[in-house]
Amino acid sequence: MNKQYILWAILRISVGWVFFWAFIDKLFGLGFATCRDAKTGMVSVMCQNAWLQGGSPTLGFLKFGAKGPFADFYHILAGNMVVDWLFMVGLLAIGAALILGIGMRIAAVSGALMLVLMYTAGFLPPANNPVVDDHLVYAVLLLALAVSGAGQWFGLGKWWANMPIVKKFSILQ
C-alpha cells in the first residue's frame, strides 16, 4: 500500500474525530469546550450546558462568539431548537461518515459548509493570522478528502460504494 493512502486515511479519521468529539462533548458536557468556565478555566463534568441536561449547543457560540457583519443574523439563531438539532446531527453524521469512510462527498461538503458558516459567525480578521483561519483550512481539507477517495483506505468506502443505493445515487459516495 502506498504511503500517501495511509496519510489520507489518517487525515480523514482525524478530521472525523474533530467533528465526532465536538458532538460527544456538547452532548454529555464532558468538561472540555462545552463546560469550561471562561473566567476560571475550571471544568464542570455533566454541566448544565450539556445537551442532555437541556443546554443549547449553539447558544454560547452564536450569542457571545458571533462578531462582524453577520453577528445579528447568528444572534437570532442562537439557542433555536431546530438549529441545535441540525448542528448536533450534522456533527454526528459528518464525524461518523469521515471516521468510517462512507458518504465522503456529502460529509465533506456538509462539513465544509458548517465550517464556513462558523467562520462567518466570527467574521473578523482571525486573531492569529489575518488571511487564513483554521475553519477555512479544515474546509479545504474536507474537500480534498472527498476527491482523493480517502474513504477507501482503512475505511468502509469500497463496501459502501458497492451498495445498490449508492450505485444508483452516486452523490452518496
N, C-alpha and C positions, 0 to 999 in steps of 0.2 A: 504494500500500500504506500502510495506517495505521501511524503511528509506534509504537503500542503493540505491534503484531505484531513489529516489529524488536526491541523491548526484550525481549519474551517469548523470542524466538529467542536473543538474546544471553545471557539468563539461563539458558536451557536448555543451551546449549552450554558456558557457563562452569561450571555445576554438574556437567555431564557430564565436563568436563575434570578437575575436582577428584577424582572417582572414578577416572577413567582414569589420571591421573597417579599416584595412590596405588598403583594396580596396577603400573604400569611401574616406579616407584621400588622397591617391595618385590620385584618380580620380578628386576630387574637389580642392585639396590643401587647406584644412581647417585650416592649421596653426599648425598642430601637428608635426609629424616626417617629413612630406614632405616639409613643408615651414618654418621651424625654422632655422634661421641663426646660424650656428655653433659657430661663434665668439661672437656675441652679445646676442644670445638667443631670439632675437626679432622674433615675428611671423608676417607673411605676408599672409593675407587671400586672396585666389584665386591667389596665386603667379604664376610665370611663370613656376615653376616646376610641377604644376598640369597637369595631363594627358590631361584634356580638354583644357588646354592652350597651348598644343603642347609639354609639357615636357615629359621626359622619366622617367618612374617609376623605371627603373633598372640602369640608368646611374650613379647616385651618388654612390650607394652602390657598384656596380660592378667595377667602375673605381677607387674610392678612398677608399672603405672599404675592398676590397679583398686583403688578405695578405696570405703569406705562399706559399707552393709548388704549389698550383693551381691558384695563382693570375694571371699569364699570360693568362691562359685559360679564366678566368672570365673577364679580361680586354677586350678580343676580343669580348665577348658577350655584353658588356656594351653599352646601347643605341640602340641595334639592335631592329628594329620594330617588328620582329617576336618574339623575346624574351620578349619584352614589352607586346605584346598581350597574349602570353602564360602565363606570370606571372599574369597579371591582370585578365584574365579569370579564371585562377587557384585560385586566392584569392577569387574571387566572388563565384565560384562554390563550393569550399571547405567550405567557410563560410556559404553559404546558405544551403548546404546539412546538415552541422552539426547543424545549428540552427533549421532547420525543422525536422531533424532526418531521412532523406531519403538518400539512396545511401551511407550508412555509410562505407561500405567496400572500395569503390572507393575513397570516400572523405578521409578516414583515410590513405590509402596507398599513395594517391597523396599528401596529406598534410605532411605525414612523409617524403616522398621523397623530397618535397620542403624544408622542414626544415633541412634535412641532407645536401642538396645542399648549403643552406645558411650557415650551419656550416662549410662546407669545403671551402667556399669562404673566411672565416676568420680563416683558419686552423692553428692557433697557440694556444698554451695553453690559455684557456679562462682567462680573466683578474681577475675574481673573484673566480674562482675555477679551479685548474689545471687538474681536472679529468673530470668533467661533466659540460656541457654547457646547458643553458635553451632550446636551439633548440633541443637538444637530449632528454631532459625530455619531452618536448611537443610531439616529435615524438613517444616516447614510450606511452605516454598518449593517443594519437590518436589511436594507435593500440589496446590499452586496451578498448577504447570506442567501437571500431568495434566489438571486440569479446565478449563484455559484452551485446550486444543487446541494447545499450543505446538509440537508436533511437525510441524504442517502448514506452518510458516513457516521457510524456509531449512533444510528437512529433508526426509526421505523419508516423512513422515507420511501424506500424501494417497495416495501409491503403496501404502504399507503397508496402509492402511485398505481398499483395493480388492482385496487378495489374498483368494482364496476361503476360506482357513483363518481369516483374521481376520474376514471377514464371518460365518462360521459361529460363531466363538467371540469375541464382542465384547470379552471381557476382555483379549484380545491387543492391542487398540488402543493 
